[in-house]
């Protein structure tokens, strides 16, 4: 049983309005934060004691609102995957680490994607993020103008101060991160796919 990061939980509920069953951790301050708030570290996927990549076992939520449209998508199985790969934002061998974790999974045509952009993770004061395989199209699309806006915004002195004073140890996915996890192209500045994805949070 993991603890609840109250500040992060408040953000995902009050700022992003995500349903309970879509509270998905995507970033963490340190190794201890992963163990305390996300799941059990069951293996180190990088060289011993380097703390660059971990295989994390995460518990499935006790209740999921299966009426939400998002659960009708086959890609939704990745959201609450019980075994997840988490890497340090500066670690370059993350593809090798993922293959070590899932040697039977064919990712030859896919990109290993940091769910939260690595620059964004760092400017927000986190050091680790979850990685998943996505298509080249989804990966390229998510790195478009909207992501650059986010990095620029969080790099301002005001936001650096706010983030440094914030008492959260992990971060949950917002709607744009959810779209990326579902392997959907997020689009450019207007992010039509993200706006369209609001429908995935509705009951059918």
N, C-alpha and C positions, 0 to 999 in steps of 0.2 A: 504494500500500500504506500503510495507516494503522498507527499504533502501538497497542499494547494498554495500557489503563489497568489496571495490576495490581490496584489496590485495588478499583476498580469491578468488575472481573472476579471477584475473590474474593467480593464481595457476591452477585453474581448466581448464582454456583455454590454457595457455602456457606450463605448466608442464605436465598435464595429457591429454590434447587434447580431452576433453569430449565435445560432441555436446551441444548446448545451452539447448535443452530440457532435458538434463541429468545432469543439474547442481543441485545436490541434497544435501542440507545441512545435515551433520551427526554429527557435534560437535559444541559446542558453549562455549565461555569463562564463561558466567554467564547468569542469568535470563534476564538481560537487553538486552544482545546480542540476545537472542531468540526473544524477543519482537520487537527489532529494525530491525533485518536482516532475520528473518525466518517466524514468523507469530504471531497471537494473542493468548495469553494464556487465554483460556476460562474456565479452571478449575484447581484447585490444587488437585492432586490425592493422595498425602500423607497427613499427619496430618496438620491442618491449620498452616500457617506461617512457615513451616519447609523448604519450597522451595526444596523438594527432588524429586518431580515428578509432571509433568504438562501435561495437555491435550492442544495441540497446534493446532489451526486452520490455515491451510496453503492454500494460493490461488493457483489454478491450473494455469499453464503457459498459456499465451494468445495464444501461438502457439507451437505446437508439431509436429516435423517432423515424421509423421506416416509411412514414407517410411523406416525408420530404422528397421532393423530386430528385435531389442529388443522388439518393441511394439507388435510383433506377439506372444510373450510368455504370457500366462495367468498370470504368476507371476508378470508381469510388473505393474499390477494394484496397487501394494504396493508403487511404486516409488513416485507417486504424490498423495498419499492418503491425503485427505483434513484434516482429523483429525489424529494427530500423538501423540505418547507418548514419552516425553523427560524426562530423569532422571539424577540425580546427580550420578557421577561415583562411589561414595562411598555408595550409597543407596542400602540396601539389600532387601527392600520390593517391588522391581520393578515388580515382577509377580503379586502381589496383586494390584498394581497400574494399570497395564494393564487390568486386569480383571474388575476393577472398571470402566475403560474407555469404555470397550467393553464387557459388561456382557453376551451378546448373542452369542459371538464368541467362538467356541469350540477350545481351544488350549491344550486340555488334553494330546495330543500326541506330542506336539511341545515344543521347547525350546524358552524362551524369550531371544533374543540375542541382545547385545549391538553392533550396526553396527560397531562402532570403538572400538577395544579392549580397555578396561578400563585403563590398564597400559599405553597403547599408548596415550590415551586421556590426561592422567595426565602429562606424560613427555613432551608432546607437548604444555602444558600450558592451556588446556581446562578443563572444569569441568562438562559439560553436554553432553549427547549423546542421539541419538534417539534409541529406541528399537523396534524390530519387532519379530514376531514368525517365526522360521525356523525349519527345520527338525533336528533331532539329528545328522544325517550324515553331513549336511552342517555346523552345529555348531562345531562339532569335527574337521572337515577338516580345517576350517578357523583358528583354534587354533594351527595349525601345525607349522613346522619349519619356514615358511615364515613370520608368524606373530611375532615369537620370534626374527627373524632377525631385523624386523622393530623396536621393542622395544629396542633392544640392540643398534641399530644405533642412534635412537633419544635420548638415554640415555648418549651418549658420551658428554664430556664437550663442544666440538665444536658445536654439534647440540643443546644442551641445551641453549647455548649462542645465536645461530641463532633464535631458537624458542622464547626465551624470548624477543628478540629485534624486532621480527616480529609484525607488526601492524594489524594483522588480528584478527577478533572477532569470526568468524565462520570458519568451514572447510567444503568443499564439498567432495563428494565421488569420489575416484579414481576408476580405473577399478576393482581392487580386492574387494573393498567395494560394487561396483555395483553387482558383481557376487554373493556375499553373500546375498545381498538384494533379488536377484532373486532365492534364495534357491538352488544354484548350488554349488557343492563341489569344493572348491578352490584347493584342492590337497596339495602336500608337497612342497619340496624346489623348484622344477621346475615350479610349478603352471601351469600345462598344461591347466587347465580349464580357467584360466585368459587369457592365450595367445589365447586360442580358442575363448574366449569371444570378442576378437577384432572384430570378424565377426558381432557381434551384433550391432556394431556402424556403419555398412555399410548400404547403401540404397539397397533395394531389387527391 
